[in-house]
């Protein structure tokens, strides 16, 4: 299990997720300096989502390097990434509110999907948010079957749906305390 982290912590952490087949996975806090790698990973990971939803203009694919850099620099954003042999293969960003957190951009490199990295990152987030956070909110597209299965398996409850053009976004919440 990974030890407690504070909002300001930036040191390396041992992952609570499977190691790579050819080495050890390392979990790091991400900063604005990682924005380029995050953008590359995010775009690669969202290609299948864009295909599933017939939407190449979805926000994760149009988000700019400056927007990611700005988000990662905010004190209200916590971000973690998983590296294998130095390569960023999974990442997640969390926007902190007073008592709720918004989880977004949980991404895994296409060649590493299905190996538990997304599950491990999500569990890590749940265990390492500040004590004031009581709930996590997130959403995914209605055709994202693997994401829907993951969130439901980990106890997230559907709260509502919103339109994103020709498809629905399914919103989830999980109480932590």
C-alpha positions in Angstrom: 0.0 0.0 0.0 1.1 3.6 -0.7 1.8 5.8 2.3 -0.3 8.9 3.0 0.6 11.9 0.9 -0.1 15.6 1.5 -1.3 18.1 -1.1 2.3 19.4 -1.4 4.0 16.0 -1.7 6.0 15.5 -4.8 8.3 12.6 -4.0 8.3 9.2 -5.7 5.8 6.7 -4.3 5.6 2.9 -4.6 2.6 2.0 -6.7 -0.3 0.0 -5.5 -0.7 -1.4 -9.0 0.8 -4.1 -11.1 4.4 -3.7 -12.1 5.4 -3.7 -15.7 6.3 -7.0 -17.2 9.9 -5.8 -17.8 10.4 -3.7 -14.7 8.8 -1.8 -11.8 6.0 0.7 -12.2 6.7 4.0 -10.4 4.0 6.3 -9.2 4.8 10.0 -9.2 3.0 13.3 -8.5 2.8 15.2 -11.8 3.6 18.9 -12.2 3.3 21.5 -14.9 6.7 20.2 -16.1 5.0 17.0 -17.1 2.4 18.6 -19.3 3.9 17.6 -22.6 4.0 13.9 -21.6 0.5 14.1 -20.2 -0.9 15.7 -23.4 0.7 12.9 -25.5 -0.6 10.2 -23.3 -4.1 11.8 -23.1 -4.4 12.0 -26.9 -3.3 8.4 -27.4 -5.7 7.1 -24.7 -8.7 9.0 -26.0 -8.5 7.9 -29.6 -10.6 4.8 -28.8 -13.1 7.0 -26.9 -13.4 9.3 -29.9 -14.0 6.3 -32.1 -16.6 4.8 -29.7 -18.5 8.1 -29.5 -17.9 9.2 -33.1 -16.5 12.5 -31.7 -13.0 13.6 -32.6 -13.7 17.0 -31.0 -14.2 15.7 -27.5 -12.4 18.0 -24.9 -9.6 15.6 -24.0 -8.5 15.6 -27.7 -8.7 19.4 -28.1 -7.2 20.4 -24.8 -4.0 22.4 -25.4 -0.6 22.0 -23.9 -1.0 25.4 -22.2 -4.4 24.4 -20.7 -2.8 21.2 -19.2 0.2 23.1 -17.9 -2.1 25.6 -16.3 -4.2 22.9 -14.7 -1.2 21.0 -13.4 0.1 24.2 -11.8 -3.0 24.9 -9.8 -2.9 24.2 -6.1 -6.4 22.8 -6.4 -5.2 20.1 -8.8 -3.7 16.9 -7.7 -2.2 14.7 -10.4 -0.4 11.4 -10.4 1.3 9.4 -13.1 2.6 5.9 -13.5 5.9 5.4 -15.3 7.3 2.2 -16.6 11.0 2.4 -17.6 10.7 6.2 -17.5 7.6 6.2 -19.9 4.4 7.8 -18.6 1.9 5.0 -19.2 -1.0 6.2 -17.0 -2.2 9.4 -15.4 -5.0 11.0 -13.5 -6.0 14.5 -12.5 -8.2 15.5 -9.6 -9.8 19.0 -9.0 -10.2 19.6 -5.3 -13.2 21.4 -3.9 -14.2 22.1 -0.3 -15.6 18.6 0.4 -15.8 17.0 -3.1 -13.2 16.1 -5.7 -13.7 15.9 -9.4 -11.8 13.1 -11.0 -10.9 13.7 -14.6 -8.6 12.5 -17.4 -7.9 9.0 -16.0 -5.9 7.8 -18.9 -3.8 4.7 -19.7 -1.6 4.1 -22.8 -3.4 1.9 -25.3 -0.7 -0.8 -25.1 -1.0 -0.9 -21.3 -4.9 -0.9 -21.0 -6.3 -3.9 -19.3 -3.3 -4.4 -16.9 -4.8 -2.8 -13.8 -3.1 0.6 -14.1 -6.4 2.6 -14.2 -7.8 0.6 -11.3 -4.6 1.2 -9.3 -4.6 4.9 -10.0 -8.2 5.2 -9.1 -7.7 3.3 -5.8 -4.6 5.5 -5.1 -6.6 8.7 -5.6 -9.3 7.4 -3.2 -6.8 6.7 -0.5 -4.7 9.8 -0.9 -7.1 12.7 -1.1 -7.0 15.3 1.7 -9.1 14.3 4.7 -11.7 17.1 4.0 -12.8 15.3 0.7 -16.0 13.3 1.3 -16.9 12.4 -2.2 -15.4 11.9 -5.7 -17.4 12.9 -8.8 -16.6 11.8 -12.3 -18.1 11.1 -15.7 -17.6 9.1 -18.8 -19.2 8.6 -22.1 -22.1 6.1 -22.4 -20.1 4.0 -24.9 -17.1 3.7 -22.7 -17.9 0.1 -21.5 -14.5 -0.6 -19.8 -14.8 2.7 -17.9 -18.4 2.1 -16.9 -17.5 -1.4 -15.7 -14.5 -0.1 -13.7 -16.4 2.7 -11.9 -19.3 0.4 -11.0 -17.0 -2.3 -9.8 -15.3 0.2 -7.5 -18.5 1.4 -6.0 -19.3 4.5 -8.0 -23.0 5.2 -8.3 -24.6 6.8 -11.3 -26.2 10.2 -10.4 -27.4 11.6 -13.7 -26.8 11.9 -17.4 -26.1 14.9 -19.6 -26.0 15.4 -23.3 -22.7 15.7 -25.2 -24.2 16.1 -28.6 -25.0 12.7 -30.1 -24.2 10.7 -26.9 -24.7 10.9 -23.1 -22.2 11.5 -20.4 -22.9 9.3 -17.4 -22.0 11.0 -14.1 -21.0 9.0 -11.0 -20.3 9.7 -7.3 -18.6 7.8 -4.6 -18.8 8.6 -0.9 -15.4 8.2 0.8 -16.4 8.9 4.4 
